[in-house]
């Protein structure tokens, strides 16, 4: 099967699908599940946070694809949602309400402290170097050096998110841009460079979200079987790509609801990737129906059996200006003069000037 478009999902780096209105439906429908999870133990809120991250991914993916021209989409909803959950430590009033709603949390069903503790638990599970797997996720605030973040905010930032807020002289935009890009490059082993361009000298608070993933296959493909072959990126357009080949026992199955073949590929270190191959002409059906429930079901759907697997050799990356995307999704006040971030600086009139995400 080398002639069909594929979707790739990395475990914990899930991309999802559905519309803005559906995000609100998920927000409401998820209340019961969140409440059930919360009752399992107040010291283990991460399952509720994980479910909200998945629902947020559904909404974010739809917003991106509504403005893309069939290009690759690659992002980390866990990284993005963690960054904005971090901001809620200092957000107040409508600014706080909007962020929590877009992140698919209902404050009446899960406390803010449990939200932060849940993200803390997830980050400890995700940020690791183990047996050939390296995953670094981080979020950092750069704050105008004339502003003084409150000690309570800085303490919570460190304790929950292992984050820091660094003073920066944005008025010297070129120097500030260089320092910020050097910081991100160091944290991603040089894989993410020049993240920030054309930095506004009027910037007051800059939020950076980044993630770096590198891993080895549990069953590596033999390079001698890799050959140039056609790969159809849509129903009509084909490109020549290095096509890897593996023959043996793999975990795979067929999702009747999505008319798609599912293949699970394991990495060394415990991570997994799911490759989703829709039947011919069924890509739109897959995009419309895919949900968090499907993602959860795939682990029990796949079984081990012999298969000939062809997989294009790929490198994926994505860089997004989150300001426009999240404004459309409902986080509006944060980027305007209505922003209330008084929990950060003690003054309500400061706003987020720019938000960048690179995966």
Protein Blocks (a to p, Z undefined) as FASTA:
>chain_A
ZZbccddddehiacceddfklmmmmmmmmmmmmmmmmmnopklmmlmmmmmmmmmmmmmm
mmmmmmcghiacdddfklmmmmmmmmmmmggcjllmmmmmmnopafklocfklmmmmmmm
mmmmmncceehiacdddddddddfkbccdfklmmmmmmmnopacddddfklmmlmmmmmm
mmmmmmnnomaghkbghiafkbfbdcddddddddddfbacdfklpccddddfbfmbccdd
dddddeddddddddfklopacdddddehhiacddddddehilmmmmmmgcfklmmmmmmm
pccdddddddddddddddddfklmmmmnopaklmmmkbccklmnopakbccfbdcddZZ
